[in-house]
Amino acid sequence: MRITDQLSPVALQTASSASKRAMMPTVSSTDDTKVRVSQAAIKLAASVSFDPVKVASLKGAVQNGSFTIDPSRVASAMLNAA
């Protein structure tokens, strides 16, 4: 008798998921915690960029109280992103 004959469908699915996770790259952090990173996350991280000048400008506007939020613009952006 094979070992898989003794496992429930849930156990088999868990084993399959574990083998898929084993194929994902592992990233170690400074506190020895290991995290598996999916290929989709790797692609997303590689494609994300930001403008440090714009970030600094927005940070200053928030700190000095001049940053304003246009609720209708936020709502439109949320609806268009869905």
C-alpha positions in Angstrom: 0.0 0.0 0.0 1.3 3.5 -0.9 1.4 6.3 1.7 -0.9 8.4 -0.5 -3.6 5.7 -0.1 -3.7 6.4 3.6 -4.0 10.2 3.4 -7.2 12.1 3.2 -7.9 14.4 0.2 -7.2 17.4 2.5 -3.8 16.0 3.5 -3.0 15.4 -0.1 -3.9 18.9 -1.1 -1.8 20.2 1.8 1.1 18.2 0.7 0.7 19.5 -2.9 0.6 23.1 -1.6 3.7 22.4 0.5 5.6 21.2 -2.6 4.5 24.3 -4.5 5.7 26.5 -1.7 9.1 24.6 -1.7 9.6 25.9 -5.3 9.2 29.5 -4.3 12.3 31.6 -3.5 13.0 32.0 0.2 14.1 35.3 1.7 15.7 35.5 5.1 15.3 38.6 7.2 17.6 39.9 9.9 15.9 38.0 12.7 16.3 34.6 11.0 12.6 34.5 10.0 12.2 32.9 6.5 9.5 34.0 4.1 8.5 32.4 0.8 8.0 34.9 -1.9 5.8 34.1 -4.9 6.9 34.8 -8.4 4.0 37.3 -8.7 5.4 39.2 -5.7 8.8 39.2 -7.2 7.5 40.7 -10.5 5.5 43.3 -8.6 8.4 44.3 -6.5 10.6 44.7 -9.6 8.0 46.8 -11.3 7.2 49.2 -8.5 9.0 52.5 -8.5 8.5 55.8 -6.7 9.7 59.3 -7.1 11.6 60.3 -3.9 11.2 64.0 -4.7 7.4 63.6 -4.9 7.3 61.6 -1.7 9.3 64.3 0.1 7.0 67.0 -1.3 3.9 65.1 -0.1 5.5 64.4 3.3 6.1 68.1 3.7 2.6 69.0 2.7 1.1 66.6 5.2 3.4 67.8 8.0 2.7 71.5 7.4 -1.1 70.9 7.0 -1.3 72.1 3.3 -2.1 68.6 1.9 -5.8 68.5 0.9 -7.9 65.5 -0.1 -10.5 65.8 -2.8 -13.1 63.1 -1.8 -14.7 63.0 -5.2 -11.3 62.4 -6.9 -10.5 59.6 -4.4 -14.0 58.0 -5.0 -13.6 58.2 -8.8 -10.1 56.6 -8.6 -11.5 53.8 -6.4 -14.4 53.1 -8.8 -12.1 53.2 -11.8 -9.7 50.8 -10.3 -12.3 48.1 -9.5 
